[in-house]
Amino acid sequence: MSEIRTQSRPYAEAAFEVALADDALDAWTADFSLIELALEDQKIFQLVETPSISQSEKTNIFCDLFKGEVQDKFVNFLSVAGSANRLRLLTDISKNFKELVAKEKNLKNITVASSYRIDKEQLKQIEAALKKRMKAEVSIVTEIDKSLIGGLKISYDDQVIDLSIKNKLEKLKTQLRT
């Protein structure tokens, strides 16, 4: 996994520098999102992974798929990545790129898991509290995890704030054993 991250990082950094210089971070982010979505399609994924097609042919086909859908500079980026046999790394390059954009914009990507659907008012309160705590803009994605029983589990960067009933019961069980 770290090898893939190591191989994809220089491409993400190069794309970030171009996007930043062109003041086009949002456009490049949208283009990367389109690529990620496309790679979820089995036929496109097979194109990238098929060894019977030459790398230059794969690159040409792949770039042609996105001409007119993404910026010209982004197509050039895809061509360079493809020529270096890096099409299979595009999802990881995209993730690295988006991390650089989030850092640049002081944006934290946060996942809030709950055993129930969180309503808009609760989400606003959670967002306000997290903005204050982190002193940054936040982008929240919600998930439903019935195993939590109740409460919340907040994940961002390499941190987890576990406010779930499941976690509290586990702590209580541990205390009772000692």
N, C-alpha and C positions, 0 to 999 in steps of 0.2 A: 504494500500500500504506500509506504513512504517513497519507494522508487518511482511510482506513478506520480506522486506529488512533486518529487524532485524534477522529473522530466517535464511536467506540465507548468511548473512555476515560471520559468523564463518566458514562455509564450504568453502566459497571463500578464506578466509584468510588461512585456512589450506592447500587448494590446492595450493595457491600462495607460501606458505612457502616450500612445497615439490618441486614445480617446480623451485623455485629460488635456493634451495639447490642442485638440480640436474642439474642446468644450462639448463633448458628445458622450459623456459617461452613460446617460440614460439610454441613448440610442444603441450603444454597444451592449448595454445590459439587456435590452430588448432583443437584440440580434442573438446574443448568447442563449437567451431563454428559448428563442425559436429553434435554435440548433439542438438544445437539450430535449425539447419536445419532439423534434424530428427523429432524434436518435432512439426514442422510445418505440418508434415504429419498427417492427421486425424486419421489413424489407430494407430499410435504410441501414439498420444495424448490420444486416447480413452483407450489404454492399461494402461497408467499412471493414468487416472481418473476413471477407472471402479472399483466400490466398490465390485463387486462380485468375484474378484480375490484377493487372499490373498497378503499381502505386500511382503512376501518372494518370492512368485511365480512371482509377477510383477518384482521384483528385478532380479531374475534369468533370466527371459525372456529378460528383458531390457539389462542386462549385456551381455547375449549371442548374442544379436543383434550387439554388437560393438566389440566383441572379434576379434582380428586380424585387426580391422579397427583403433583402438586407442591403445595407450601404455598400458602395463599391469598394471602399477601403476594407470592409469586413470580408468581402469576397476575396480580396487580395490576401488578407490574413489567412483565410481558409486554404488558399492556394499554397501559401508558404508552409503552413502546418501539414498539409497533405504531401507536399514535396519532401518533407522531412519524415514521412511515415508517422505522423502524429494525429491522424484523424480519429483514431481510437481513443485518444486522450482528450477529445473536445469537451466531454462532460466535466472532467477534472479541471481542465483549463478554465471552463466557465465558472466553476465553483471558486477557484483561486481568484479569478478576475472579480467576481462579486464580493469576495472578502476584501479585496483591495478597495473597491468602490465604497463599501460600508465603512471601512476605516477612514477613507478620505472624507466622507460625509458625516463622520461621527455617528454612525447608525449601527444600532445593535439589533441583530436578528434574534428574536426570542420565540421559544415554543412554550406555550402554556397548555399543559395537559390537565384535564378535569374528567371526573366520572360522568358529568352531565354537560349539556350545551350551555355555554356562557352567554348571557344576554348582553346586548350592546352597552347598557349602563354599567354593568359589572366590568366589562372589558375596558371601558373608558377609565374607571377607577384604577384598575390594574395598570393600565398604560400610564396614567398620571403618576402613580407610585413608582413605577419602574424608571420613568424619565427622571424623576427627582433623585432616586437612588443612584442611577448611573450617570447622571449629568450628560445625557446623550439622547438623540432621537431614537425611537424604538419602532421596530416593525414586528408585529406580533402575528404568529400563526397559532391557531388553536387546534387541539387534538382531543378526542374523547378516548379515555382509557378507563373502562369500567373496573379494572382491578384496583384503582385508587380508592374505591369505596366512597370517598368524598374529599373535599379540599382541592388543592392545586399542586402541581409540580411544574416549576418554572425552570427552563433550561436555556442557557446562552453561553457563548464561548465554550469554556471548559468547566462551567459552574452549573450546579443544580441547587435550587431552593425547593426542598421537598416539604410542603405543607399539607400533605395528604393524610387522611385518617389511617390508611394502610401503614404509612411510615410511623405514625404515632403509636399504633398498636404493636408494631415491631419493636419499638423502643421500650414500651411497657413490658412486653414479653421478655426482653433482655434484662430489664431491671428486676423482674420477678424471679428470674433464674439465679441472680447473684445474691 
